[in-house]
Amino acid sequence: MAMLMSPADRPATLRYEPNGFRVLSPGKFVRCAVSGEPIALDVLRYWSVVRQEAYASCEIATQRLLG
């Protein structure tokens, strides 16, 4: 029998917008598009609207957008 994961145990699916994000599927975190590190939604500050990706830090976001 498969165990069901609660929303707190799985990543959220988000739509990244210019002034925030919309939760499409509930979860507690998203993964950084570069490092793969989990980012809790309450501390998520960096993302790309064009690429629809989240980033763990401003340094990682800058690196990704310039690279």
mmJSON file of the N, C-alpha and C atoms, coordinates in Angstrom:
{"data_MODEL":{"atom_site":{
"group_PDB":["ATOM","ATOM","ATOM","ATOM","ATOM","ATOM","ATOM","ATOM","ATOM","ATOM","ATOM","ATOM","ATOM","ATOM","ATOM","ATOM","ATOM","ATOM","ATOM","ATOM","ATOM","ATOM","ATOM","ATOM","ATOM","ATOM","ATOM","ATOM","ATOM","ATOM","ATOM","ATOM","ATOM","ATOM","ATOM","ATOM","ATOM","ATOM","ATOM","ATOM","ATOM","ATOM","ATOM","ATOM","ATOM","ATOM","ATOM","ATOM","ATOM","ATOM","ATOM","ATOM","ATOM","ATOM","ATOM","ATOM","ATOM","ATOM","ATOM","ATOM","ATOM","ATOM","ATOM","ATOM","ATOM","ATOM","ATOM","ATOM","ATOM","ATOM","ATOM","ATOM","ATOM","ATOM","ATOM","ATOM","ATOM","ATOM","ATOM","ATOM","ATOM","ATOM","ATOM","ATOM","ATOM","ATOM","ATOM","ATOM","ATOM","ATOM","ATOM","ATOM","ATOM","ATOM","ATOM","ATOM","ATOM","ATOM","ATOM","ATOM","ATOM","ATOM","ATOM","ATOM","ATOM","ATOM","ATOM","ATOM","ATOM","ATOM","ATOM","ATOM","ATOM","ATOM","ATOM","ATOM","ATOM","ATOM","ATOM","ATOM","ATOM","ATOM","ATOM","ATOM","ATOM","ATOM","ATOM","ATOM","ATOM","ATOM","ATOM","ATOM","ATOM","ATOM","ATOM","ATOM","ATOM","ATOM","ATOM","ATOM","ATOM","ATOM","ATOM","ATOM","ATOM","ATOM","ATOM","ATOM","ATOM","ATOM","ATOM","ATOM","ATOM","ATOM","ATOM","ATOM","ATOM","ATOM","ATOM","ATOM","ATOM","ATOM","ATOM","ATOM","ATOM","ATOM","ATOM","ATOM","ATOM","ATOM","ATOM","ATOM","ATOM","ATOM","ATOM","ATOM","ATOM","ATOM","ATOM","ATOM","ATOM","ATOM","ATOM","ATOM","ATOM","ATOM","ATOM","ATOM","ATOM","ATOM","ATOM","ATOM","ATOM","ATOM","ATOM","ATOM","ATOM","ATOM","ATOM","ATOM","ATOM"],
"id":[1,2,3,4,5,6,7,8,9,10,11,12,13,14,15,16,17,18,19,20,21,22,23,24,25,26,27,28,29,30,31,32,33,34,35,36,37,38,39,40,41,42,43,44,45,46,47,48,49,50,51,52,53,54,55,56,57,58,59,60,61,62,63,64,65,66,67,68,69,70,71,72,73,74,75,76,77,78,79,80,81,82,83,84,85,86,87,88,89,90,91,92,93,94,95,96,97,98,99,100,101,102,103,104,105,106,107,108,109,110,111,112,113,114,115,116,117,118,119,120,121,122,123,124,125,126,127,128,129,130,131,132,133,134,135,136,137,138,139,140,141,142,143,144,145,146,147,148,149,150,151,152,153,154,155,156,157,158,159,160,161,162,163,164,165,166,167,168,169,170,171,172,173,174,175,176,177,178,179,180,181,182,183,184,185,186,187,188,189,190,191,192,193,194,195,196,197,198,199,200,201],
"type_symbol":["N","C","C","N","C","C","N","C","C","N","C","C","N","C","C","N","C","C","N","C","C","N","C","C","N","C","C","N","C","C","N","C","C","N","C","C","N","C","C","N","C","C","N","C","C","N","C","C","N","C","C","N","C","C","N","C","C","N","C","C","N","C","C","N","C","C","N","C","C","N","C","C","N","C","C","N","C","C","N","C","C","N","C","C","N","C","C","N","C","C","N","C","C","N","C","C","N","C","C","N","C","C","N","C","C","N","C","C","N","C","C","N","C","C","N","C","C","N","C","C","N","C","C","N","C","C","N","C","C","N","C","C","N","C","C","N","C","C","N","C","C","N","C","C","N","C","C","N","C","C","N","C","C","N","C","C","N","C","C","N","C","C","N","C","C","N","C","C","N","C","C","N","C","C","N","C","C","N","C","C","N","C","C","N","C","C","N","C","C","N","C","C","N","C","C","N","C","C","N","C","C"],
"label_atom_id":["N","CA","C","N","CA","C","N","CA","C","N","CA","C","N","CA","C","N","CA","C","N","CA","C","N","CA","C","N","CA","C","N","CA","C","N","CA","C","N","CA","C","N","CA","C","N","CA","C","N","CA","C","N","CA","C","N","CA","C","N","CA","C","N","CA","C","N","CA","C","N","CA","C","N","CA","C","N","CA","C","N","CA","C","N","CA","C","N","CA","C","N","CA","C","N","CA","C","N","CA","C","N","CA","C","N","CA","C","N","CA","C","N","CA","C","N","CA","C","N","CA","C","N","CA","C","N","CA","C","N","CA","C","N","CA","C","N","CA","C","N","CA","C","N","CA","C","N","CA","C","N","CA","C","N","CA","C","N","CA","C","N","CA","C","N","CA","C","N","CA","C","N","CA","C","N","CA","C","N","CA","C","N","CA","C","N","CA","C","N","CA","C","N","CA","C","N","CA","C","N","CA","C","N","CA","C","N","CA","C","N","CA","C","N","CA","C","N","CA","C","N","CA","C","N","CA","C","N","CA","C","N","CA","C"],
"label_alt_id":[null,null,null,null,null,null,null,null,null,null,null,null,null,null,null,null,null,null,null,null,null,null,null,null,null,null,null,null,null,null,null,null,null,null,null,null,null,null,null,null,null,null,null,null,null,null,null,null,null,null,null,null,null,null,null,null,null,null,null,null,null,null,null,null,null,null,null,null,null,null,null,null,null,null,null,null,null,null,null,null,null,null,null,null,null,null,null,null,null,null,null,null,null,null,null,null,null,null,null,null,null,null,null,null,null,null,null,null,null,null,null,null,null,null,null,null,null,null,null,null,null,null,null,null,null,null,null,null,null,null,null,null,null,null,null,null,null,null,null,null,null,null,null,null,null,null,null,null,null,null,null,null,null,null,null,null,null,null,null,null,null,null,null,null,null,null,null,null,null,null,null,null,null,null,null,null,null,null,null,null,null,null,null,null,null,null,null,null,null,null,null,null,null,null,null,null,null,null,null,null,null],
"label_comp_id":["MET","MET","MET","ALA","ALA","ALA","MET","MET","MET","LEU","LEU","LEU","MET","MET","MET","SER","SER","SER","PRO","PRO","PRO","ALA","ALA","ALA","ASP","ASP","ASP","ARG","ARG","ARG","PRO","PRO","PRO","ALA","ALA","ALA","THR","THR","THR","LEU","LEU","LEU","ARG","ARG","ARG","TYR","TYR","TYR","GLU","GLU","GLU","PRO","PRO","PRO","ASN","ASN","ASN","GLY","GLY","GLY","PHE","PHE","PHE","ARG","ARG","ARG","VAL","VAL","VAL","LEU","LEU","LEU","SER","SER","SER","PRO","PRO","PRO","GLY","GLY","GLY","LYS","LYS","LYS","PHE","PHE","PHE","VAL","VAL","VAL","ARG","ARG","ARG","CYS","CYS","CYS","ALA","ALA","ALA","VAL","VAL","VAL","SER","SER","SER","GLY","GLY","GLY","GLU","GLU","GLU","PRO","PRO","PRO","ILE","ILE","ILE","ALA","ALA","ALA","LEU","LEU","LEU","ASP","ASP","ASP","VAL","VAL","VAL","LEU","LEU","LEU","ARG","ARG","ARG","TYR","TYR","TYR","TRP","TRP","TRP","SER","SER","SER","VAL","VAL","VAL","VAL","VAL","VAL","ARG","ARG","ARG","GLN","GLN","GLN","GLU","GLU","GLU","ALA","ALA","ALA","TYR","TYR","TYR","ALA","ALA","ALA","SER","SER","SER","CYS","CYS","CYS","GLU","GLU","GLU","ILE","ILE","ILE","ALA","ALA","ALA","THR","THR","THR","GLN","GLN","GLN","ARG","ARG","ARG","LEU","LEU","LEU","LEU","LEU","LEU","GLY","GLY","GLY"],
"label_asym_id":["A","A","A","A","A","A","A","A","A","A","A","A","A","A","A","A","A","A","A","A","A","A","A","A","A","A","A","A","A","A","A","A","A","A","A","A","A","A","A","A","A","A","A","A","A","A","A","A","A","A","A","A","A","A","A","A","A","A","A","A","A","A","A","A","A","A","A","A","A","A","A","A","A","A","A","A","A","A","A","A","A","A","A","A","A","A","A","A","A","A","A","A","A","A","A","A","A","A","A","A","A","A","A","A","A","A","A","A","A","A","A","A","A","A","A","A","A","A","A","A","A","A","A","A","A","A","A","A","A","A","A","A","A","A","A","A","A","A","A","A","A","A","A","A","A","A","A","A","A","A","A","A","A","A","A","A","A","A","A","A","A","A","A","A","A","A","A","A","A","A","A","A","A","A","A","A","A","A","A","A","A","A","A","A","A","A","A","A","A","A","A","A","A","A","A","A","A","A","A","A","A"],
"label_entity_id":["1","1","1","1","1","1","1","1","1","1","1","1","1","1","1","1","1","1","1","1","1","1","1","1","1","1","1","1","1","1","1","1","1","1","1","1","1","1","1","1","1","1","1","1","1","1","1","1","1","1","1","1","1","1","1","1","1","1","1","1","1","1","1","1","1","1","1","1","1","1","1","1","1","1","1","1","1","1","1","1","1","1","1","1","1","1","1","1","1","1","1","1","1","1","1","1","1","1","1","1","1","1","1","1","1","1","1","1","1","1","1","1","1","1","1","1","1","1","1","1","1","1","1","1","1","1","1","1","1","1","1","1","1","1","1","1","1","1","1","1","1","1","1","1","1","1","1","1","1","1","1","1","1","1","1","1","1","1","1","1","1","1","1","1","1","1","1","1","1","1","1","1","1","1","1","1","1","1","1","1","1","1","1","1","1","1","1","1","1","1","1","1","1","1","1","1","1","1","1","1","1"],
"label_seq_id":[1,1,1,2,2,2,3,3,3,4,4,4,5,5,5,6,6,6,7,7,7,8,8,8,9,9,9,10,10,10,11,11,11,12,12,12,13,13,13,14,14,14,15,15,15,16,16,16,17,17,17,18,18,18,19,19,19,20,20,20,21,21,21,22,22,22,23,23,23,24,24,24,25,25,25,26,26,26,27,27,27,28,28,28,29,29,29,30,30,30,31,31,31,32,32,32,33,33,33,34,34,34,35,35,35,36,36,36,37,37,37,38,38,38,39,39,39,40,40,40,41,41,41,42,42,42,43,43,43,44,44,44,45,45,45,46,46,46,47,47,47,48,48,48,49,49,49,50,50,50,51,51,51,52,52,52,53,53,53,54,54,54,55,55,55,56,56,56,57,57,57,58,58,58,59,59,59,60,60,60,61,61,61,62,62,62,63,63,63,64,64,64,65,65,65,66,66,66,67,67,67],
"pdbx_PDB_ins_code":[null,null,null,null,null,null,null,null,null,null,null,null,null,null,null,null,null,null,null,null,null,null,null,null,null,null,null,null,null,null,null,null,null,null,null,null,null,null,null,null,null,null,null,null,null,null,null,null,null,null,null,null,null,null,null,null,null,null,null,null,null,null,null,null,null,null,null,null,null,null,null,null,null,null,null,null,null,null,null,null,null,null,null,null,null,null,null,null,null,null,null,null,null,null,null,null,null,null,null,null,null,null,null,null,null,null,null,null,null,null,null,null,null,null,null,null,null,null,null,null,null,null,null,null,null,null,null,null,null,null,null,null,null,null,null,null,null,null,null,null,null,null,null,null,null,null,null,null,null,null,null,null,null,null,null,null,null,null,null,null,null,null,null,null,null,null,null,null,null,null,null,null,null,null,null,null,null,null,null,null,null,null,null,null,null,null,null,null,null,null,null,null,null,null,null,null,null,null,null,null,null],
"Cartn_x":[0.835,0.0,0.887,0.621,1.412,1.028,2.057,1.8,1.56,0.572,0.294,1.14,1.678,2.471,1.552,1.758,0.987,1.571,0.816,1.345,2.647,2.86,4.083,5.302,5.093,6.201,6.573,5.8,6.072,6.245,6.904,7.097,5.796,5.693,4.554,4.797,3.735,3.829,3.347,4.193,3.881,3.851,3.123,3.175,3.844,5.04,5.804,5.334,4.994,4.476,5.39,5.263,6.172,6.198,5.08,5.026,4.716,4.883,4.6,4.445,3.873,3.63,2.27,1.724,0.43,0.664,0.091,0.223,-0.781,-0.267,-1.12,-1.383,-0.387,-0.508,0.162,-0.545,0.006,1.24,2.084,3.305,3.988,5.059,5.736,6.964,7.473,8.707,8.722,9.713,10.051,11.548,12.042,13.471,14.132,15.33,16.124,16.434,16.23,16.456,17.931,18.826,20.263,20.858,20.629,21.278,20.45,19.142,18.261,17.887,18.415,18.137,16.682,16.037,14.652,14.582,13.567,13.342,11.93,11.819,10.501,9.761,8.475,7.707,7.758,7.843,7.861,9.186,10.222,11.487,11.853,10.985,11.231,11.188,12.297,12.395,12.848,13.444,14.055,13.5,13.018,12.502,12.536,12.349,12.266,10.859,10.209,8.882,8.995,10.006,10.191,10.495,11.422,11.825,10.959,10.138,9.299,10.152,11.21,12.138,12.325,12.614,12.932,14.43,14.967,16.386,16.563,17.561,17.793,18.396,19.066,19.703,19.8,20.099,20.256,21.497,22.539,23.751,23.457,22.707,22.342,21.44,20.481,19.583,20.377,21.301,22.116,22.976,23.608,24.439,23.622,22.431,21.569,21.112,20.722,20.193,21.276,22.504,23.613,24.275,24.093,24.799,24.103],
"Cartn_y":[-1.17,0.0,1.243,2.156,3.377,4.367,5.021,6.041,7.373,8.097,9.411,10.454,11.367,12.442,13.609,14.19,15.385,16.564,17.655,18.825,19.344,19.156,19.631,18.825,17.605,16.726,16.801,17.504,17.528,18.966,19.106,20.457,21.044,22.343,23.067,23.292,23.489,23.93,25.373,26.254,27.683,28.271,29.355,30.202,31.483,31.75,32.929,34.138,35.19,36.42,37.585,38.743,39.865,40.338,40.278,40.795,39.731,38.492,37.413,36.103,35.15,33.854,33.329,32.473,31.841,30.348,29.801,28.375,27.615,26.749,25.928,24.564,24.067,22.799,22.966,22.694,22.973,22.149,22.738,22.12,23.128,22.713,23.59,24.264,23.741,24.25,24.091,24.744,24.518,24.234,23.752,23.468,24.558,24.946,25.896,25.279,26.037,25.542,25.265,25.877,25.708,24.677,24.844,23.981,22.765,22.823,21.737,21.793,22.775,22.908,23.305,22.737,23.113,24.538,25.281,26.647,26.699,26.974,27.098,28.281,28.138,29.201,30.508,30.435,31.67,32.434,31.832,32.542,32.69,32.257,32.383,33.85,34.361,35.767,35.986,34.963,35.136,34.117,34.627,33.745,34.478,33.708,34.266,34.038,35.133,35.032,34.385,34.773,34.262,32.77,32.35,30.94,30.102,30.749,30.055,29.132,29.747,29.033,29.798,29.056,29.642,29.521,30.463,30.472,30.635,29.979,29.971,31.268,32.036,33.279,34.272,35.523,36.531,36.24,35.673,35.321,34.241,33.236,32.155,32.693,33.561,34.142,34.962,35.789,36.615,35.756,34.738,33.806,33.161,32.696,32.01,32.968,34.17,35.131,35.708,35.772,36.276,35.182,33.922,32.801,32.179],
"Cartn_z":[0.0,0.0,0.0,-0.901,-1.017,0.08,0.637,1.649,0.956,1.39,0.836,1.54,0.76,1.338,1.67,2.822,3.167,2.402,2.222,1.522,2.132,3.429,4.078,3.655,3.163,2.798,1.33,0.545,-0.899,-1.381,-2.526,-3.048,-3.587,-3.487,-4.053,-5.538,-6.277,-7.663,-7.677,-8.187,-8.169,-9.565,-9.704,-10.902,-10.433,-10.981,-10.582,-11.37,-10.665,-11.259,-10.871,-11.53,-11.259,-9.804,-9.112,-7.74,-6.701,-7.044,-6.108,-6.853,-6.189,-6.83,-6.399,-7.229,-6.964,-6.756,-5.706,-5.41,-6.272,-7.138,-7.996,-7.373,-6.632,-5.93,-4.569,-3.474,-2.148,-1.813,-1.043,-0.534,0.358,0.995,1.94,1.338,0.225,-0.337,-1.856,-2.483,-3.888,-3.919,-5.023,-5.164,-6.003,-5.579,-6.349,-7.706,-8.774,-10.134,-10.411,-9.658,-9.879,-8.922,-7.633,-6.634,-6.236,-6.473,-6.056,-4.588,-3.874,-2.445,-2.209,-1.183,-0.891,-0.336,-0.757,-0.288,0.276,1.566,2.202,1.572,1.344,0.695,1.468,2.791,3.568,3.481,2.904,2.71,1.234,0.337,-1.099,-1.513,-2.045,-2.423,-3.864,-4.487,-5.803,-6.786,-7.941,-8.987,-10.315,-11.379,-12.724,-13.259,-13.635,-14.239,-15.619,-16.386,-17.747,-17.737,-16.884,-16.833,-15.904,-15.069,-14.093,-13.214,-12.626,-11.757,-10.452,-9.391,-8.088,-7.843,-7.037,-6.704,-5.197,-4.646,-3.203,-2.678,-3.525,-3.065,-4.215,-3.861,-4.918,-5.752,-5.152,-5.9,-6.94,-6.547,-7.473,-8.578,-8.231,-9.232,-10.24,-9.764,-10.65,-11.561,-10.994,-11.769,-12.88,-12.546,-13.528,-14.631,-14.242,-15.221,-16.113,-15.634,-16.455,-17.265,-16.832,-17.468,-18.572],
"occupancy":[1.0,1.0,1.0,1.0,1.0,1.0,1.0,1.0,1.0,1.0,1.0,1.0,1.0,1.0,1.0,1.0,1.0,1.0,1.0,1.0,1.0,1.0,1.0,1.0,1.0,1.0,1.0,1.0,1.0,1.0,1.0,1.0,1.0,1.0,1.0,1.0,1.0,1.0,1.0,1.0,1.0,1.0,1.0,1.0,1.0,1.0,1.0,1.0,1.0,1.0,1.0,1.0,1.0,1.0,1.0,1.0,1.0,1.0,1.0,1.0,1.0,1.0,1.0,1.0,1.0,1.0,1.0,1.0,1.0,1.0,1.0,1.0,1.0,1.0,1.0,1.0,1.0,1.0,1.0,1.0,1.0,1.0,1.0,1.0,1.0,1.0,1.0,1.0,1.0,1.0,1.0,1.0,1.0,1.0,1.0,1.0,1.0,1.0,1.0,1.0,1.0,1.0,1.0,1.0,1.0,1.0,1.0,1.0,1.0,1.0,1.0,1.0,1.0,1.0,1.0,1.0,1.0,1.0,1.0,1.0,1.0,1.0,1.0,1.0,1.0,1.0,1.0,1.0,1.0,1.0,1.0,1.0,1.0,1.0,1.0,1.0,1.0,1.0,1.0,1.0,1.0,1.0,1.0,1.0,1.0,1.0,1.0,1.0,1.0,1.0,1.0,1.0,1.0,1.0,1.0,1.0,1.0,1.0,1.0,1.0,1.0,1.0,1.0,1.0,1.0,1.0,1.0,1.0,1.0,1.0,1.0,1.0,1.0,1.0,1.0,1.0,1.0,1.0,1.0,1.0,1.0,1.0,1.0,1.0,1.0,1.0,1.0,1.0,1.0,1.0,1.0,1.0,1.0,1.0,1.0,1.0,1.0,1.0,1.0,1.0,1.0],
"B_iso_or_equiv":[0.0,0.0,0.0,0.0,0.0,0.0,0.0,0.0,0.0,0.0,0.0,0.0,0.0,0.0,0.0,0.0,0.0,0.0,0.0,0.0,0.0,0.0,0.0,0.0,0.0,0.0,0.0,0.0,0.0,0.0,0.0,0.0,0.0,0.0,0.0,0.0,0.0,0.0,0.0,0.0,0.0,0.0,0.0,0.0,0.0,0.0,0.0,0.0,0.0,0.0,0.0,0.0,0.0,0.0,0.0,0.0,0.0,0.0,0.0,0.0,0.0,0.0,0.0,0.0,0.0,0.0,0.0,0.0,0.0,0.0,0.0,0.0,0.0,0.0,0.0,0.0,0.0,0.0,0.0,0.0,0.0,0.0,0.0,0.0,0.0,0.0,0.0,0.0,0.0,0.0,0.0,0.0,0.0,0.0,0.0,0.0,0.0,0.0,0.0,0.0,0.0,0.0,0.0,0.0,0.0,0.0,0.0,0.0,0.0,0.0,0.0,0.0,0.0,0.0,0.0,0.0,0.0,0.0,0.0,0.0,0.0,0.0,0.0,0.0,0.0,0.0,0.0,0.0,0.0,0.0,0.0,0.0,0.0,0.0,0.0,0.0,0.0,0.0,0.0,0.0,0.0,0.0,0.0,0.0,0.0,0.0,0.0,0.0,0.0,0.0,0.0,0.0,0.0,0.0,0.0,0.0,0.0,0.0,0.0,0.0,0.0,0.0,0.0,0.0,0.0,0.0,0.0,0.0,0.0,0.0,0.0,0.0,0.0,0.0,0.0,0.0,0.0,0.0,0.0,0.0,0.0,0.0,0.0,0.0,0.0,0.0,0.0,0.0,0.0,0.0,0.0,0.0,0.0,0.0,0.0,0.0,0.0,0.0,0.0,0.0,0.0],
"pdbx_formal_charge":[null,null,null,null,null,null,null,null,null,null,null,null,null,null,null,null,null,null,null,null,null,null,null,null,null,null,null,null,null,null,null,null,null,null,null,null,null,null,null,null,null,null,null,null,null,null,null,null,null,null,null,null,null,null,null,null,null,null,null,null,null,null,null,null,null,null,null,null,null,null,null,null,null,null,null,null,null,null,null,null,null,null,null,null,null,null,null,null,null,null,null,null,null,null,null,null,null,null,null,null,null,null,null,null,null,null,null,null,null,null,null,null,null,null,null,null,null,null,null,null,null,null,null,null,null,null,null,null,null,null,null,null,null,null,null,null,null,null,null,null,null,null,null,null,null,null,null,null,null,null,null,null,null,null,null,null,null,null,null,null,null,null,null,null,null,null,null,null,null,null,null,null,null,null,null,null,null,null,null,null,null,null,null,null,null,null,null,null,null,null,null,null,null,null,null,null,null,null,null,null,null],
"auth_seq_id":[1,1,1,2,2,2,3,3,3,4,4,4,5,5,5,6,6,6,7,7,7,8,8,8,9,9,9,10,10,10,11,11,11,12,12,12,13,13,13,14,14,14,15,15,15,16,16,16,17,17,17,18,18,18,19,19,19,20,20,20,21,21,21,22,22,22,23,23,23,24,24,24,25,25,25,26,26,26,27,27,27,28,28,28,29,29,29,30,30,30,31,31,31,32,32,32,33,33,33,34,34,34,35,35,35,36,36,36,37,37,37,38,38,38,39,39,39,40,40,40,41,41,41,42,42,42,43,43,43,44,44,44,45,45,45,46,46,46,47,47,47,48,48,48,49,49,49,50,50,50,51,51,51,52,52,52,53,53,53,54,54,54,55,55,55,56,56,56,57,57,57,58,58,58,59,59,59,60,60,60,61,61,61,62,62,62,63,63,63,64,64,64,65,65,65,66,66,66,67,67,67],
"auth_comp_id":["MET","MET","MET","ALA","ALA","ALA","MET","MET","MET","LEU","LEU","LEU","MET","MET","MET","SER","SER","SER","PRO","PRO","PRO","ALA","ALA","ALA","ASP","ASP","ASP","ARG","ARG","ARG","PRO","PRO","PRO","ALA","ALA","ALA","THR","THR","THR","LEU","LEU","LEU","ARG","ARG","ARG","TYR","TYR","TYR","GLU","GLU","GLU","PRO","PRO","PRO","ASN","ASN","ASN","GLY","GLY","GLY","PHE","PHE","PHE","ARG","ARG","ARG","VAL","VAL","VAL","LEU","LEU","LEU","SER","SER","SER","PRO","PRO","PRO","GLY","GLY","GLY","LYS","LYS","LYS","PHE","PHE","PHE","VAL","VAL","VAL","ARG","ARG","ARG","CYS","CYS","CYS","ALA","ALA","ALA","VAL","VAL","VAL","SER","SER","SER","GLY","GLY","GLY","GLU","GLU","GLU","PRO","PRO","PRO","ILE","ILE","ILE","ALA","ALA","ALA","LEU","LEU","LEU","ASP","ASP","ASP","VAL","VAL","VAL","LEU","LEU","LEU","ARG","ARG","ARG","TYR","TYR","TYR","TRP","TRP","TRP","SER","SER","SER","VAL","VAL","VAL","VAL","VAL","VAL","ARG","ARG","ARG","GLN","GLN","GLN","GLU","GLU","GLU","ALA","ALA","ALA","TYR","TYR","TYR","ALA","ALA","ALA","SER","SER","SER","CYS","CYS","CYS","GLU","GLU","GLU","ILE","ILE","ILE","ALA","ALA","ALA","THR","THR","THR","GLN","GLN","GLN","ARG","ARG","ARG","LEU","LEU","LEU","LEU","LEU","LEU","GLY","GLY","GLY"],
"auth_asym_id":["A","A","A","A","A","A","A","A","A","A","A","A","A","A","A","A","A","A","A","A","A","A","A","A","A","A","A","A","A","A","A","A","A","A","A","A","A","A","A","A","A","A","A","A","A","A","A","A","A","A","A","A","A","A","A","A","A","A","A","A","A","A","A","A","A","A","A","A","A","A","A","A","A","A","A","A","A","A","A","A","A","A","A","A","A","A","A","A","A","A","A","A","A","A","A","A","A","A","A","A","A","A","A","A","A","A","A","A","A","A","A","A","A","A","A","A","A","A","A","A","A","A","A","A","A","A","A","A","A","A","A","A","A","A","A","A","A","A","A","A","A","A","A","A","A","A","A","A","A","A","A","A","A","A","A","A","A","A","A","A","A","A","A","A","A","A","A","A","A","A","A","A","A","A","A","A","A","A","A","A","A","A","A","A","A","A","A","A","A","A","A","A","A","A","A","A","A","A","A","A","A"],
"auth_atom_id":["N","CA","C","N","CA","C","N","CA","C","N","CA","C","N","CA","C","N","CA","C","N","CA","C","N","CA","C","N","CA","C","N","CA","C","N","CA","C","N","CA","C","N","CA","C","N","CA","C","N","CA","C","N","CA","C","N","CA","C","N","CA","C","N","CA","C","N","CA","C","N","CA","C","N","CA","C","N","CA","C","N","CA","C","N","CA","C","N","CA","C","N","CA","C","N","CA","C","N","CA","C","N","CA","C","N","CA","C","N","CA","C","N","CA","C","N","CA","C","N","CA","C","N","CA","C","N","CA","C","N","CA","C","N","CA","C","N","CA","C","N","CA","C","N","CA","C","N","CA","C","N","CA","C","N","CA","C","N","CA","C","N","CA","C","N","CA","C","N","CA","C","N","CA","C","N","CA","C","N","CA","C","N","CA","C","N","CA","C","N","CA","C","N","CA","C","N","CA","C","N","CA","C","N","CA","C","N","CA","C","N","CA","C","N","CA","C","N","CA","C","N","CA","C","N","CA","C","N","CA","C","N","CA","C"],
"pdbx_PDB_model_num":[1,1,1,1,1,1,1,1,1,1,1,1,1,1,1,1,1,1,1,1,1,1,1,1,1,1,1,1,1,1,1,1,1,1,1,1,1,1,1,1,1,1,1,1,1,1,1,1,1,1,1,1,1,1,1,1,1,1,1,1,1,1,1,1,1,1,1,1,1,1,1,1,1,1,1,1,1,1,1,1,1,1,1,1,1,1,1,1,1,1,1,1,1,1,1,1,1,1,1,1,1,1,1,1,1,1,1,1,1,1,1,1,1,1,1,1,1,1,1,1,1,1,1,1,1,1,1,1,1,1,1,1,1,1,1,1,1,1,1,1,1,1,1,1,1,1,1,1,1,1,1,1,1,1,1,1,1,1,1,1,1,1,1,1,1,1,1,1,1,1,1,1,1,1,1,1,1,1,1,1,1,1,1,1,1,1,1,1,1,1,1,1,1,1,1,1,1,1,1,1,1]
}}}
